[in-house]
Amino acid sequence: MQTNIFFTADHHFGHANIIKFSERPFESIEEMHEELIKRWNEKIGKDDTVYHLGDVSLGKPDFTKEILDRLNGKIHLIKGNHEYSALRVPERFEWIKDYYELYVEDESHKMGKQKIMLFHYAMRTWNGSHHGTWQLYGHSHGTLSDDEMSLSIDVGVDCHNFYPVSYEEIKELMKKKKWTPPFAPRN
């Protein structure tokens, strides 16, 4: 099984008002920056894979590059609605896409791999949603209630104590869902 895969979203580096808007527990933007960087690097090593589902930074491109250079991991960016600066430092990302259908090798999965739809925005349905494909998103900063009947989770920092979330952690959260395949054979 592939390991060391992480998901996150909505850091909003350089955005002072996000502290108030999302009721983040930081006294200043500088404290927020340092704590977000610290928590990222506590979980993510240099060679780990990170899928950032948008809204990295609202700061200027030079500032954004400085922040990104302090973050561990091989970062893949799914574009959010605040990517002006991140798009000006594309060399820091493995790739940049609007959305992505990821396959994670997982021996415990009946097909040997888990399919995951990565998008900045939450969706009610997505490719493979009726067949157990997960959907991970950001954007909403924890304002959407979790749907226990849907294999969909907000991976934004506001929902996970400002830490990225590992594949294994997502897998455990998905196991708690009450989703059942809509087209399962009936006895």
Phi, psi and chi 1 to 4 in degrees:
 res  aa     phi    psi   chi1   chi2   chi3   chi4
   1 MET       -  138.1  174.9  171.9   42.5      -
   2 GLN   -66.6  140.0  -72.1  176.0  -49.1      -
   3 THR  -128.6  179.2   54.7      -      -      -
   4 ASN    60.3   43.6  -59.9  -31.9      -      -
   5 ILE  -112.0  130.0  -61.7  172.5      -      -
   6 PHE  -128.5  155.9  -64.6   88.0      -      -
   7 PHE  -132.1  144.7  -54.3   92.1      -      -
   8 THR  -163.0  172.0 -167.4      -      -      -
   9 ALA  -167.9  163.6      -      -      -      -
  10 ASP    63.5   42.8  -58.6  -47.6      -      -
  11 HIS   -67.7  -38.1  -77.4   76.6      -      -
  12 HIS    55.2   42.9  -77.2 -115.8      -      -
  13 PHE   -56.0  142.3  -71.2  111.3      -      -
  14 GLY    79.6    7.2      -      -      -      -
  15 HIS  -114.9   91.2 -174.5 -164.3      -      -
  16 ALA   -60.6  -38.8      -      -      -      -
  17 ASN   -69.3  -15.4  -76.1  -26.6      -      -
  18 ILE   -64.2  -26.7 -162.3   65.9      -      -
  19 ILE   -60.1  -45.1  -64.3  170.1      -      -
  20 LYS   -75.7  -48.1  178.4  177.8   66.5  179.0
  21 PHE   -57.8  -42.3  -65.6  159.0      -      -
  22 SER  -104.9   10.7  -68.7      -      -      -
  23 GLU    51.0   47.5  -60.8  178.6    0.2      -
  24 ARG   -75.4  143.9  -68.5 -175.3  174.2 -177.9
  25 PRO   -84.6   45.1   34.3  -37.4      -      -
  26 PHE  -117.6  143.8  -54.1  112.4      -      -
  27 GLU   -79.3  -24.8  -63.7  -65.3  -39.6      -
  28 SER  -151.3  165.6   67.7      -      -      -
  29 ILE   -66.1  -35.1 -169.1  170.3      -      -
  30 GLU   -64.1  -42.6  -65.0   80.2   14.4      -
  31 GLU   -62.5  -42.5  178.5 -171.1   -5.5      -
  32 MET   -60.2  -47.7  179.9 -177.4   81.0      -
  33 HIS   -56.5  -50.8  -66.8  156.5      -      -
  34 GLU   -64.2  -40.0  -67.8  -52.9  -48.3      -
  35 GLU   -69.7  -40.5 -165.6   60.3   29.1      -
  36 LEU   -64.2  -41.3  -70.5  173.3      -      -
  37 ILE   -64.9  -45.4  -68.2  165.6      -      -
  38 LYS   -59.8  -47.7  176.3  175.0  127.6  -26.7
  39 ARG   -67.8  -36.7  -68.0 -177.0 -169.1 -157.1
  40 TRP   -58.5  -53.6  175.5  -63.1      -      -
  41 ASN   -72.5  -19.2  -71.1  -25.8      -      -
  42 GLU   -65.9  -33.4  -81.1  177.5   14.4      -
  43 LYS  -100.4  -30.4  -76.8 -171.8   89.9  167.4
  44 ILE  -108.0  126.4  -63.6  170.2      -      -
  45 GLY   -91.0  172.6      -      -      -      -
  46 LYS   -56.2  -37.9  -64.0  -81.8 -174.2 -153.3
  47 ASP  -100.3    5.7  -65.8  -38.4      -      -
  48 ASP   -73.7  157.0  -68.7  -16.1      -      -
  49 THR  -100.2  130.3  -61.5      -      -      -
  50 VAL  -124.5  131.3 -177.2      -      -      -
  51 TYR  -108.3  109.9  -66.8   93.0      -      -
  52 HIS   -96.9  118.4 -164.8  -67.1      -      -
  53 LEU   -94.1   40.8  -54.4 -170.0      -      -
  54 GLY   101.9  158.2      -      -      -      -
  55 ASP    63.4   57.4  -69.2    1.2      -      -
  56 VAL   -67.2  -53.4  173.4      -      -      -
  57 SER  -152.3  143.9  172.8      -      -      -
  58 LEU  -108.8    4.9  -81.1   75.1      -      -
  59 GLY   -78.6  174.9      -      -      -      -
  60 LYS   -67.7  160.1  -66.4 -173.7 -177.3  -51.1
  61 PRO   -55.4  -42.1  -29.6   36.9      -      -
  62 ASP   -63.2  -43.8  -72.2  -13.6      -      -
  63 PHE   -61.5  -45.5  163.3   81.7      -      -
  64 THR   -61.2  -42.2  -60.6      -      -      -
  65 LYS   -61.3  -43.2 -177.8 -179.7 -177.5  -32.1
  66 GLU   -59.8  -43.5  -72.0  173.7   19.5      -
  67 ILE   -64.3  -50.6  -67.0  -74.6      -      -
  68 LEU   -58.9  -35.6  -72.7  167.3      -      -
  69 ASP   -68.1  -18.4  -74.1  -14.1      -      -
  70 ARG   -90.1   -8.7  -66.6  179.6   60.8 -166.1
  71 LEU   -94.3  133.9  -61.2  175.1      -      -
  72 ASN   -71.8  161.4  -71.3  -21.5      -      -
  73 GLY    98.9  165.5      -      -      -      -
  74 LYS   -96.8  105.9  -63.2  173.7 -179.7  173.3
  75 ILE   -95.1  129.1  -53.0  170.4      -      -
  76 HIS  -108.8  129.5  -59.3   73.8      -      -
  77 LEU  -108.2  123.4  177.3   62.1      -      -
  78 ILE   -95.5  120.5  -56.7  -64.1      -      -
  79 LYS   -63.0  133.6  -71.2 -170.3  -80.9 -171.7
  80 GLY  -101.7 -162.4      -      -      -      -
  81 ASN   -93.3    0.6   55.3  -51.4      -      -
  82 HIS  -129.2   69.1  -64.5  -66.4      -      -
  83 GLU  -120.9   16.4  -57.8  -53.8   -6.1      -
  84 TYR   -49.3  -51.0  174.0   85.3      -      -
  85 SER   -75.4  -41.0  -68.8      -      -      -
  86 ALA   -60.5  -36.2      -      -      -      -
  87 LEU   -70.2  -13.1  -65.9  176.0      -      -
  88 ARG   -93.0   -0.6  -84.9  138.4 -170.6   85.4
  89 VAL  -129.6   54.9  -71.7      -      -      -
  90 PRO   -62.5  -22.9   25.0  -34.1      -      -
  91 GLU   -64.8  -18.4   66.2  -81.1   -1.4      -
  92 ARG   -80.0  -11.3 -178.2   55.3 -176.7   95.0
  93 PHE  -109.4  146.2  -58.6  101.0      -      -
  94 GLU   -65.4  -39.2  -59.7  -62.9  -53.2      -
  95 TRP  -163.7  166.5   50.3 -114.1      -      -
  96 ILE  -131.7  126.6  -60.2  171.0      -      -
  97 LYS  -139.3  162.6  -61.8 -179.6 -175.1  -68.0
  98 ASP   -75.2  -38.6  -68.1  -40.0      -      -
  99 TYR  -156.5  169.0   76.8   97.0      -      -
 100 TYR  -154.7  139.9 -173.8   62.8      -      -
 101 GLU  -103.4  106.9  -65.7 -177.5   15.9      -
 102 LEU   -97.5  140.8  171.8   67.9      -      -
 103 TYR  -116.0  123.2  -67.4   86.9      -      -
 104 VAL  -110.0  123.1  176.1      -      -      -
 105 GLU   -60.2  126.6  -61.0  -66.1  -35.4      -
 106 ASP  -151.9  106.0 -173.5  -22.2      -      -
 107 GLU   -61.1  -25.8  -65.0  162.7    4.8      -
 108 SER   -79.3  -12.4   69.1      -      -      -
 109 HIS   -82.5  141.6 -167.5  -82.0      -      -
 110 LYS   -58.6  -28.6   66.0 -178.3  176.8 -164.2
 111 MET   -97.0    0.0  -55.1  -66.0  -96.9      -
 112 GLY    84.4   -2.6      -      -      -      -
 113 LYS  -157.2  150.7   58.8 -171.2  168.2 -155.1
 114 GLN  -105.1  128.5  174.9   63.1   55.4      -
 115 LYS   -91.2  134.8 -176.1  176.3  177.9 -178.9
 116 ILE  -133.7  126.3  -50.7  171.5      -      -
 117 MET   -90.5  122.8  171.4   65.2   82.5      -
 118 LEU  -109.6  124.4  -55.5  176.5      -      -
 119 PHE  -153.5  149.4 -164.3   43.5      -      -
 120 HIS   -66.0  -34.0 -178.0   60.1      -      -
 121 TYR  -103.6  147.6  -52.8   99.7      -      -
 122 ALA   -70.1  143.5      -      -      -      -
 123 MET  -125.1  151.9  -66.1 -176.4  -80.6      -
 124 ARG   -84.3  -27.4  -69.9 -177.1   63.1 -172.2
 125 THR  -147.6  154.4 -172.8      -      -      -
 126 TRP  -155.4  170.3   51.8   91.1      -      -
 127 ASN   -57.4  118.7 -175.3   19.8      -      -
 128 GLY    85.1    4.9      -      -      -      -
 129 SER   -62.1  -28.9   61.0      -      -      -
 130 HIS   -82.1   -2.4  -62.2  -35.2      -      -
 131 HIS  -121.0   17.0  -60.2  -73.3      -      -
 132 GLY    94.4    7.8      -      -      -      -
 133 THR   -70.5  134.5  -62.2      -      -      -
 134 TRP   -84.2  156.2  -58.4  -14.3      -      -
 135 GLN  -127.8  124.1 -165.5 -113.3  -24.7      -
 136 LEU  -111.7  141.7  -54.9 -178.1      -      -
 137 TYR  -149.0  173.7   63.5   91.1      -      -
 138 GLY  -131.4 -131.1      -      -      -      -
 139 HIS    68.6  -40.7 -174.2   67.1      -      -
 140 SER   -89.5   -7.0   55.3      -      -      -
 141 HIS    53.5   36.9  -63.6  -94.1      -      -
 142 GLY    78.6    9.8      -      -      -      -
 143 THR   -84.1  -13.5   60.6      -      -      -
 144 LEU   -91.7  134.7  -62.8  178.1      -      -
 145 SER   -71.8  144.7   10.8      -      -      -
 146 ASP   -68.9  134.7 -176.6   54.2      -      -
 147 ASP   -97.3  107.2 -179.1   -6.7      -      -
 148 GLU   -68.8  -11.6   65.3 -176.6    9.5      -
 149 MET   -94.1    3.6  -58.4  -54.1  -72.1      -
 150 SER  -124.6  138.8  174.7      -      -      -
 151 LEU   -85.7   58.5  -64.2  177.0      -      -
 152 SER  -134.0  136.4 -176.5      -      -      -
 153 ILE  -141.9  138.5  -68.4  177.3      -      -
 154 ASP   -79.9  117.5 -175.3  -16.9      -      -
 155 VAL   -99.0   10.7  -63.4      -      -      -
 156 GLY   -62.1  151.4      -      -      -      -
 157 VAL   -60.2  -28.8  -66.1      -      -      -
 158 ASP   -67.0  -17.4  -62.5  -70.2      -      -
 159 CYS   -98.5   -9.7  -58.8      -      -      -
 160 HIS  -133.8   42.8  -59.9  -78.4      -      -
 161 ASN    53.5   32.9 -160.0   24.3      -      -
 162 PHE    66.8   25.7  -53.4   98.7      -      -
 163 TYR  -113.4  152.1  -79.2   97.9      -      -
 164 PRO   -66.8  161.0  -17.0   29.3      -      -
 165 VAL  -117.3  132.9 -170.5      -      -      -
 166 SER   -80.1  161.9   71.0      -      -      -
 167 TYR   -55.5  -44.4  172.2   78.4      -      -
 168 GLU   -63.1  -38.7  -67.2  -60.0  -33.3      -
 169 GLU   -65.9  -41.8  -71.0  169.4  -45.5      -
 170 ILE   -61.7  -44.0  -64.7  -69.8      -      -
 171 LYS   -57.3  -43.4 -174.2  174.8  173.0  178.4
 172 GLU   -65.4  -39.3  -69.9  -53.6  -50.7      -
 173 LEU   -64.6  -39.9  -68.6  170.2      -      -
 174 MET   -65.8  -34.0  -69.9  -63.1 -176.0      -
 175 LYS   -62.7  -23.8  -73.9  178.5 -177.5  175.9
 176 LYS   -83.0  -11.4  -64.2  175.3 -176.3  172.2
 177 LYS   -70.0  157.1  -59.6  -86.8 -169.7  163.7
 178 LYS  -102.4   15.6  -65.2 -178.4  179.3  176.7
 179 TRP   -62.4  139.4  178.1   86.1      -      -
 180 THR  -132.2  147.6   56.0      -      -      -
 181 PRO   -61.5  128.5  -15.8   24.7      -      -
 182 PRO   -69.0  -20.3   21.9  -28.9      -      -
 183 PHE  -112.3   24.4  -52.0  116.6      -      -
 184 ALA   -67.8  143.1      -      -      -      -
 185 PRO   -61.8  139.8   -0.7    3.6      -      -
 186 ARG   -99.2  142.8  -57.1 -165.0 -169.0  -76.2
 187 ASN   -85.2      -  -66.0  -26.7      -      -
